[in-house]
Amino acid sequence: MLKRSLFLLAFALLSGAQVFCQSAKPNIVFILSDDHRYDFMGFTGAVPGLKTPNMDRIAAEGAHMNNAFVSTSLCSPSRASILTGQYAHTHTIVDNQAPLPDDLTFFPQYLQEMGYKTGFFGKWHMGNTDDMPQPGFDQWVSFRGQGTYYNPVFNINGERVPQPEGSYTSDLLTNEALGWLNSLGEEEPFMLYLSHKAVHSEFQPAKRHEGMYDTLPIVTPPSMYLTATDSSEFYGDIIRAPETKVNYKDIPDWVRKQRYSWHGVDYMYHGQLPFNVFYKSYLETLMALDESIGRVMDWLEEEGLEENTIVVYMGDNGFSFGEHGLIDKRHAYEESMKVPLLVKYPKMVKPGITIDKMVMNIDIAPTLLEVAGMSSTPQQMQGESFVPLLEQKEVDWREKVFYEYYWEMAYPSTPTVFAVRTDQHKYIFNQGVWDINELYDIQKDPYEMNNLIRDPEYRDLSKRLRNEVWDWLENTDGTQIPLKPIRHPKLDHRFQRTY
């Protein structure tokens, strides 16, 4: 295959400068993972012994967005926010069952209008749309719901195609993506949206990675045993004790009770597997995802497209590994709402930089559209382009991020949660339960163990942040909590099969 950069140069010389400008539009590669927490990458050092060479490569050759957050830590709402640039209460896909409205516009639709070829590969999992092709994509490869790690059935442009026995989804999606890239005309800018199932639970690593972290020591977080009971088991090789002040009295009751639930360390997945196995399976499942990133990066290098392609890697939400006695996401603690975000674009981003400004999933669409040449962000988008941050310009940037999660019947132990986070403080409003709200100084208390909500010194701050949460909801038409009919029995283990 001819090197695309050489082809573009020759084509431009033959056809004139106007064509060259068109064909020189930057390519876009957006790689999305599922439930990858912000610090589980080799270069962060958070997990001694974890190896993610390809994520590390993007960080070394580009930017690590060190404070990236989702506005809702749940698959469907977060993915819809990435595609629309809107908060969940605006696009209304507030949970994994909410239907997809007819009036949403996804950012790839704008890219198509700008001459881009667009391809979607992987998990869609949004509302009532199943695996069928969606607007904005010329090529479509997806699967129903959460999909499976092995032997998936792909929907390829509307036709369901069973994949070979023993095949692994992370590998297959990468094969499909690279095959599509190789099929494109040399003069066409492209946008690849590679949307992995990994590393969503329940984890299944590729066969080649099974057991590779068997001897890796597990270091548990200092907040893991704050809510322990007499029957709690202790996991990990190194149990970290709290080094900062702990307010045991004001740990919310719902957090205490969730410890013994599907999303708690004492009864995780209703007792199906112990924490140590769960932890190492996650790390092993992460390996094929990292390899996928490497294969795409290698293809860009081989085709001479590195300089003219922006590569963005991101997680759709975070994940807890024992913090507050919890696993999974949904809540507003750091490990849930904070996500990995890496950006490589040699034309714009200096290698090896760290950007500490707070960015959000609603900023992805405006950013990629600006990189592609759109002069202004579409009016309905609530995010902001962080191109100036990538260019390391001094700009007036947001000083806080907002968070929302709406109670789900399927996982009733987590209430509706609203939160606001600044560089120093986080306020969490636990809605609809007879329980305490929360305030943390996340600079002094990064594991959010010392709830300051009763402290008289912080009373005015609590009030101000509480009002900012409700002002945000009111000003963005988010004060109506969506309700859906509940017609099936309770699913929680405590009251299962009752109505």
Disulfide bonds with the S-S distance in Angstrom:
none
